[in-house]
Amino acid sequence: MGLEILNQNPMKKKIFKQYVDRVCFLFNVDKELLFSKTKRRDVVDARHLLYYLCSQRPMRLVYIQEYMSDNGYEINHSSIHHGISVTKQKMESDKDYVSEVSPLLNE
């Protein structure tokens, strides 16, 4: 049994998967694309929102990192933290963004 399996929280992993589905739907992005190394703005924005939603649960950065890795996307803690910060700024400045994201936070 690998160390990753021991560190993962099954309840949080289920929540992560739900957020992946909702973010992909909201941004009209395929899951495969979400977990690819593309720098396309819509995909990057979707990833950032995913990190933010997970952080609001609250979900530890190490879990987010592991779940991303489980899907083939390697990322470090500082990049996840950056994505969360970028999304927080959008939430403070863009009413349209808030109106789309708020229902996801309340589920």
C-alpha positions as CSV (number, residue, x, y, z in Angstrom):
1,M,0.0,0.0,0.0
2,G,1.5,3.3,-1.1
3,L,1.9,6.4,1.1
4,E,-0.5,8.4,-1.0
5,I,-3.4,5.9,-0.3
6,L,-2.7,6.2,3.4
7,N,-2.9,10.1,3.3
8,Q,-6.1,10.4,1.3
9,N,-9.4,11.1,2.9
10,P,-12.3,9.2,1.1
11,M,-14.9,11.7,2.0
12,K,-12.8,14.7,0.7
13,K,-12.0,12.7,-2.5
14,K,-15.7,12.3,-3.2
15,I,-16.2,16.1,-2.7
16,F,-13.3,16.7,-5.0
17,K,-14.8,14.6,-7.7
18,Q,-18.2,16.4,-7.4
19,Y,-16.4,19.7,-7.7
20,V,-14.5,18.5,-10.8
21,D,-17.8,17.6,-12.4
22,R,-19.4,21.0,-11.6
23,V,-16.4,23.1,-12.6
24,C,-16.1,21.2,-15.9
25,F,-19.8,21.8,-16.6
26,L,-19.6,25.5,-15.6
27,F,-16.6,26.1,-17.9
28,N,-17.7,23.6,-20.6
29,V,-14.3,21.9,-20.3
30,D,-13.7,18.1,-20.5
31,K,-12.1,16.4,-17.5
32,E,-9.2,15.2,-19.6
33,L,-8.5,18.8,-20.5
34,L,-8.8,20.0,-16.9
35,F,-6.0,17.6,-15.9
36,S,-3.8,18.3,-18.9
37,K,-0.9,20.7,-18.9
38,T,-2.7,23.2,-21.2
39,K,-2.3,26.9,-20.3
40,R,-5.6,27.8,-22.1
41,R,-7.2,30.6,-20.0
42,D,-10.6,28.9,-19.6
43,V,-8.9,25.7,-18.4
44,V,-6.6,27.5,-16.0
45,D,-9.6,29.5,-14.6
46,A,-11.5,26.2,-14.1
47,R,-8.5,24.7,-12.2
48,H,-8.2,27.8,-10.1
49,L,-11.9,27.6,-9.2
50,L,-11.5,23.9,-8.4
51,Y,-8.7,24.7,-5.9
52,Y,-10.8,27.5,-4.4
53,L,-13.9,25.4,-3.9
54,C,-11.9,22.7,-2.3
55,S,-10.2,25.1,0.0
56,Q,-13.6,26.4,1.2
57,R,-14.7,23.0,2.4
58,P,-12.0,23.2,4.0
59,M,-9.7,20.7,2.2
60,R,-6.0,20.6,2.9
61,L,-3.7,21.6,0.1
62,V,-2.0,18.2,0.4
63,Y,-5.3,16.5,-0.4
64,I,-5.9,18.8,-3.4
65,Q,-2.4,18.1,-4.6
66,E,-2.9,14.3,-4.3
67,Y,-6.3,14.3,-6.0
68,M,-4.9,16.3,-8.9
69,S,-1.9,13.9,-9.1
70,D,-4.3,10.9,-9.1
71,N,-5.8,12.4,-12.2
72,G,-2.4,12.8,-13.9
73,Y,-1.8,16.5,-13.0
74,E,1.3,17.2,-11.0
75,I,1.2,20.5,-9.1
76,N,2.9,22.0,-6.1
77,H,1.4,23.7,-3.0
78,S,2.4,27.2,-4.1
79,S,0.6,26.9,-7.4
80,I,-2.5,25.7,-5.7
81,H,-2.3,28.6,-3.2
82,H,-1.8,31.0,-6.1
83,G,-4.9,29.7,-7.8
84,I,-6.9,30.1,-4.6
85,S,-5.7,33.7,-4.3
86,V,-6.6,34.6,-7.9
87,T,-10.1,33.2,-7.4
88,K,-10.6,35.1,-4.2
89,Q,-9.7,38.3,-6.0
90,K,-12.3,37.5,-8.7
91,M,-14.9,36.8,-6.0
92,E,-14.2,40.2,-4.5
93,S,-14.3,42.1,-7.8
94,D,-16.6,40.3,-10.3
95,K,-20.3,40.2,-9.4
96,D,-21.1,37.9,-12.4
97,Y,-18.4,35.5,-11.3
98,V,-19.8,35.4,-7.8
99,S,-23.3,34.7,-9.1
100,E,-22.1,31.7,-11.0
101,V,-19.8,30.3,-8.2
102,S,-21.9,31.0,-5.1
103,P,-24.4,28.1,-5.8
104,L,-21.4,25.7,-5.9
105,L,-20.2,26.9,-2.5
106,N,-23.7,26.3,-1.0
107,E,-24.1,22.7,-2.2
